[in-house]
């Protein structure tokens, strides 16, 4: 029983989430109690699980199960290295979001109706944490799928929390439909490989890979890729994500985009690297192609958004693409027989998963603070918040730098690792396939630069210069608990970036579990100060030294300026001689992205409409109406036809749906006979 | 340790002193080619001296980002200059950041500069930021492809390793892949340093400005830092181009004679490249903003061809 503390802490964490959930439901008549209990238990659960996850990650893995009468459906858990890693990521996010929610939800207590709903919000919030933590640790496909479905349903309830708005309801419906397509794919996939393994236990499934015939393997791959891909939000099955994530309450959006979509990544890592055995090359190529498409289209669509939360949601699609680049490369290296390179690519993939979770959660919380104090998430109505909400703005800036992959923060390190594994791929893969890697690398560079442009826009328009509306003008800084929640994550961005070379050894157990080798010795140089690409002379970087040198080199001019050049005069901004430079003269988010809208016009198919109203001369307009939109390509080209087809089939099906009980009995009888005939046949 | 500190100090002072000179040389050469007298090659030093003594006017609407941007621009450029080999093949901080760190650190400086442009609240600032981020985003993949070509043939992303490998095969620059990659990177150099045909460094014409629009509100020492940072960045990109493709004379040890040869050949190569830039600037007209993506697409295609030809030859 020497594993008791880890197991106990983990189960204690689950219990805390469950208690948070129940108390939220019980205390729904007293909003203040529901909020305190819900957030408090959420925080407690996160801390307990975080400790147990860290213990399992650094020590040895733990397994246990709850006895069950039906052996196929055992409730067994395993806190192996990979599960522990995802649990730690979940706990970090859950802890900061719970702290944030103390302050964020306090505003909802006042309204009668919203107060009553607050209890339900904490109920579903904790249920989401509980089910997600089971998803990451289940070691039986049956339990995994139950938890998976619970996550989807809790997510649905949270997305449609504001159920009076049409936008929320239709987003929720779309989310629900996509979740069920996804659950269906996973069910079939697990049934397919479970049939060969003779069990649904993950240990047995690991052995099943070798038993699958190539067509079965391909079938399983496609089912899982579609299923997990919908969850992760890869293009083209992403359409629910930018609709659903922004309409949820901001603390929930942070969890949805931060960690819930990572369940898809978790599933892919488990299945593609463990359950499918040695995968043929085309699967890795397929993953890389989808990854590059998601990354580029995700960021391009993000650029066109001026709803702050939708913009962030599109960036999740982009980052899922970057994460999958690592996974695809790992699959190909594994097939080609380079386990060390595969280990390196797995590290790139999983490290970016954690990093994206941290900074995306931070950015959503920042957007939530803005929404909390200005009641708008439309960037065109914001501005000037840097002076009014200095801390929120600082934390958002940290997140923006991190997500743009700029050194020395954490996003840079994982993108660097991704680049290095792609470059290694050129040498490892013979033939034209090798050429795919550097091309993917250069497209990753395009993605990174576009993301930087997008976050210059997001931060610059939202937080800098002059406020564009009275709401932004009168914005107040968020309460301390909200700032504390963001502060933890902003600190994590720095710690994981600058301290990356000391953090990377954590992956030893994970690479051992997934690809069977440890990359520990190759990863760092010079007493852990420098991250190395794993091959001799390959490449190295040290975010710690970069940060130190930036501080030193920046301190010299800063000191110089402070000492000698005290003559600083604040003056009016140059207004071209016209009197008064107001917010209406500022560059807007739409204008900022205009050049890119024109460059990528073939993709966006922009449409605009300008109506000018004038009295005497067209040169002196009384009012101008401007409208611009881009074509939702995927909705129009893929989903509309599918929807039309489903409609058409449903109409035809109505012919047999007479509504008469006799007819239905006949159908059941015929079906039974057919099934029996199938069963009897040898 | 001491050797590293000394080499950092030496290279840093070289960069700080040399970068305004290169800009002065380009300006003067350009003037001579256009049969003007030009301001003389020491003009950038005089400008720095003047700007550093002046007071500053900070726009009312600006926040701390406006003041932080010049410092970030300057320090990132200075740091990057320590990661690339200039006179000796061993760059002082080569181990701590290769070519990816170079590109992303320059990106960090640009990120803050663009924010500084937006922070002023003028339409010019926003216009400049928007254009700068667009052009740099489109230049990035071409730059990476060209760099990957070199990095892959050297099997390393550390610039000192790349230089060492290039010294080993001194005729490699004639290989098709190297020629194509050089051409791609040269276009990127033009775009990134804001030269004709992409941007006109001498213009203050409202609708054609890119870089100048972004920094329109900066004055005094802040402007000096930004200008200096831009000159350092120009020197960095030029050095990257000459020392990875034509590593002749690059010193491989710390012998005095070798360092002197390295220094002389470095200056000579810089002069040649400056002349090439001037030639391109003088013989071309500035193209419309929305033709720039086409130019950068050419650079991307050249980069891709370079990569394919490493594969073929």
Interface residues (C-beta under 8 A of the other chain):
Chain A: X384 X386 X387 X397 X401 X404 X405 X406 X407 X412 X415 X416 X419 X420 X423 X426 X427 X432 X434 X435 X438 X439 X441 X442 X443 X445 X446 X448 X449 X450 X452 X453 X455 X456 X457 X459 X460 X461 X464 X465 X466 X525 X526 X530 X533 X535 X537 X538 X539 X540 X541 X542 X545 X546 X549 X550 X553 X554 X557 X558 X560 X561 X565 X567 X568 X569 X570 X571 X572 X573 X574 X575 X581 X583 X585 X586 X587 X591 X592 X593 X594 X595 X596 X598 X599
Chain B: X52 X54 X55 X56 X57 X58 X59 X60 X61 X62 X63 X64 X65 X70 X71 X72 X74 X75 X76 X78 X79 X82 X93 X95 X96 X97 X98 X100 X101 X103 X104 X105 X107 X108 X110 X111 X114 X115 X118 X119 X120 X121 X122 X123 X124 X125 X126 X127 X129 X130 X131 X133 X134 X136 X137 X138 X139 X140 X141 X142 X143 X144 X145 X148 X149 X151 X152 X155 X156 X157 X158 X161 X216 X217 X220 X221 X222 X225 X289 X290 X293 X300 X303 X304 X307 X308 X311
